[in-house]
Amino acid sequence: MRLEWLEDILAVAETGSFSEAAERRHLTQSAFSRRVQHIEDYVGVALFDRSRKPVQLRPTTAEQRDQIARLARTLRQLTDDLRRGDRTAGNRLVLASQHALTASWAPRFIDTIQAENKEIFLKLRSANLDECFALLLSRQADIAVVYRVVGEEHPIAATYIETLDIGRDQLVPVFARAQAGRLNERFAHGELPFIAYPPDVFLGEVLDHFVLPEIRGATRMIPMVETALTLAALELAAGGIGVAWVPTSLARTRIEAGDLADLSVSLPRCDLNVTAVRLAGQATDAETVVWEKLRAPTKAINEINGAPTVGPA
């Protein structure tokens, strides 16, 4: 039984609501519900009586509530002690980043850090936005590097959070250059095939709120495939399945090579900030070094201007 599972059970017991428990655990309600279902599948029994409002623990679970709380406290303390000792001894730092940034930004940044500070060991955790924040707030990560729509606030804007803008990126529409003619034909008939993201992940929200509303009035959007992985969306676009909105930093090499066409002349794009986030307060030496390096000007992430563009006319 994992610590986060015990804390999930206690959150439902204390709030009597899956939605309030999800908010407390810094997850979307759908993500939290999936995790609760996974816990029950693992245990092999239903833990909650969902027929009652507020939601209540089933009798067997209620009998074990005090033990669950004790185990959670013990595991939390053990985790903190082990992590503190390991970082002190090994000068380690845990860096969480969104999947697209793990592929595009993280390798270059880690290479820079280790070239100048060979004693620092970085542990990279790749996760979606909610999970990055959950890792940070549960102190399983020291720093999170995530996307934010320009002009929008992070979902955890609080006095105990430090945020640092470290770069700019764009979510741009791309498609296989060799198959642009076929795409133009469909567009001429009022259709645009595209790669969708799940609505409960960050890029899905960006697509639904900031990109697709600018298109829907003029053409019919046809979702061809849904994936939560930007790398998969990139390959699907390269295969001519549909237009994919992906970060420029991730698509740049393929665009410059001519495999992919940047369609942002004809289709909307969305500006993104790349931000580093950490908990305020005392920091380890390794965290201080990495944070200051993030603060320094860097070319790790740049907007791509003048990229080759073709697209629906």
N, C-alpha and C positions, 0 to 999 in steps of 0.2 A: 504494500500500500504506500503510495507516494504522498509526501507532505502536502502538495498542492491539492490532492484529492481530499485529504482530511480537512483542509481549510475550506474546500468547496462545500463539503457536507455541513460543516459548522456555519458557514455563511447562510445556507438555506434554513438551517434550524433557527438561527438568530433573527432572520428577517421575515421568514414565512412567505417568501416570494422569490421565484426564480429570477425575475427581472431586477429586483433590488439586490439579490445576491450577485448577479452578473455585474451590476454596476460597482458593487463593493470589490469584486475580484478583477475589475478593470478589463472586462471582456464584453463583447456583444452578447445579447441574449441568445442568439442562435449558436454561437461558439460555446457559450456556457452550457446550454442544453445538451449539445453534443457530448461535452465532456462528462456531464452527469450521467448520460446514458452509457458512456464508456465505462464509468466507474461501476454502475449497476451490472453491466455485462461482465465485467471482471469479477465482481463479487459473486454474481450468480443469483442475486435476489433484488427485489425492488426495495429501495431505501426510504422512499417518500410516499406519503399518501396524497396523491394529486387530486383526489376527488373532494378534498376539503379545502376551504379557503379560510384563513391562510393555509398554505401548504404545511403539512406536519410530518414529522418523522414517523415511520411505522414503528409499532411497539418494540420490535427487536432492536431497531436502530436507536430508539430513544433510551433503551436500557444501557446502551454502550456509549452514550453521548459523553459522559464524564471521562471515560477511558480514551475516546477519540480526542478530546481536548487535551488530555495529559500527553498523549503520544505526539500531537501536533506541537505542543510546547517543547517537548524533549527533542524532537527532530529539528525544530527551528533553531534551538540553542546549539545542537550538535553541528548543524550545517554552518551556522555563524562561526563557531569555534574552529571548525576545520578550514573554512574559507579564510578566516583571519590568519590562522597559522600558516596556511599554504602561501598566501600572498606575501606575508612577511618574509618567509623563508625563500620563496622562489621569485619574488618581484613580478608576479603575474597580474594581468589585467584581462577582464572578460569584456569583450566588445560585441554588442548585439547590433545587427543591421538588417534592414529589409532585404528580401531575396535579390531584387534587382541591383541594389547597392553592393551586396556581397559579391556579385559577379563583375560589376563594372568599376566600382570605386575602391573597395576594400583591398584587393591585391596590391595596387599601387601605393596606397597609404601604409599598409603593413610593411611593405618593402622599404619605404622611406623611414619608418620608425626603427626597424631593425638594423638598417644601415647605419643609423646614428646612435642607437641605444641597444647594443647587442645583449645587454643583460636583461632587457624586458622581454617577457614571454607573453604573447597575446593569444587569448583563446577566443576564436570567432564563433559567434552563435548567429545563424541565419534563421530569420523568422518573419512572420507577417507583422504588420504594424501593432496590432493588439498584443501580440506575444512579446514584441520588443519592449513595450511599455510594462507588461507584466513582469518580465525578467528584471527590468530596472527597478520597479517598485518593490519586488520581493528580494532585492539585493543579490540576485543571481547574475546580474550584469552590472558593470561599473559605469559604462557609457553606452548609450544607444544612438545610432546614426540612422535617421529616418527621413522620409520625404514629408513635405508639407506644401499644400497649395498656397501659392503666393497670396497674401492678404488674409489667409485663414489661420486661426489659432490652433495649437496642439490641443488634443482632448484633455491633457493633464497640465493645465496652466495653473501653477500654484507657487506659493512662496518658497516651498522646499525643492523646487525644480529650477535648475539652471539650463538655459537654452542658448546655443551658439549657432548662428548661420555660417555655414562653411562652404557653400557653393550653390550654383544654380543649375537646373536641368530643365528639360521640357518633355512633356508627354506628346509624342508626335505620331501621326498615322503613317504606317509604312506598308508596302506591298511589293511583291515580286516584280522587278522592273521588266523582265522578259514577258510577263503576262499582263502588262498594263492595258493593252488593247482590249482584252477580254473584259477587264474590269470596267473600262470606259463604255463598252457596249451595255453592260448591265446598268451602269449609272445613267446612261442615256434613256433607259427604260424605267427610270425612277427607283432603282434598287441599289443598295450598297451592302454587299456581304461583309461581315466583320467578325472578329474574334472577341467574344465577350469574356468578362471577368465575373466571378461570383459577386453578388451585390453586397456581401458582408465583408469583403476585403477592401483594402484602401483603394487600389486602382479601379475596382468595380464602382466604388462610391464616386471617385473622380470622374469616371466615364459617364455615369448616370447623371451627375449633378452639373458638371461643367463642360462636357463635350457633346454628348448626344442631343441634348436639348437644342443645340444650334443647328442640328441637321434634320431632325425628325419632321419639321414642317415642310422641308423641301424634297425629301426622298424617303423611301421606305427602307428601314434598317433590317437586314436579314442576319440574325446571329447564326453563324455556321458551327462554331465550337465554343465551349466555355472551358476556361482553364484559369487556375489561380497563379500559374507560373508564368512570369514574363518571358523567360527563356523559351518556353513552349510556344507562347504567343508569337514570339519573333520567328521561330522556325515554321509555324503554320502560315504566317504571312509570306515568308520566303518560298513556301511551297505553293503559293497561289490560292490558298483556301479562303482567305478573307483579309480585309484590312485589319491590322493590329495597331493599337495605340501603345507604344512602348517608350521608355526613357531614351532620349537621344544618346546618352552616354553608353547605353547598352547596344544601340543599333549603329553607332557611328562607323565602326569598321566595315560592316556590311554595306552601308550606304556609300562609303568612299570607294569600296571595291566594285560597286555597280550592281551588286546582287539585289539590293533593295532600293526602292524609290521612296523618298520623303515626299508625302502628299500634302504637306501642310500649306502649300500654296492654295490648294483647293478645299481642304478640309480643316476643321478647327484643331488647334493644339492647346495645351495647357501648361502654363509656367509653374515650375516646382522649385521650392527651396530645399536644399539639403541641410539638415540641422543635426547638431550633436546635442544630446540631452543627458543630464546626470542629476543625481540627488545633491542638493546643497549640503555643505558641511565639510568636515575634515576629510581630506583625501590622502590616499597613499602616495608615495613618491612616484610610482609608476603611473598612476592616474594623473598626477600633476603634469608629468612630462608629456603624456599623450594629449591631454586637454590643451596645453600650450601649443603643441604642434598643430592641433586642429584649429586653434585660433589664428595661427600664422597664415598669410596668403598662400594659396595653393592652386595649382593648375590641375588638380586631380579630377575636377569636374568642370567642364566648360560647356557653354551653349555652342552648338554647331551652326555657324552661319554660312550661307552660300552652299549648302549641301545640294546635290543634284535632285531636281524635283520633276516629276511627271504626275499625271493623275487625271481624275475625272474632269472633263471640261464642260 
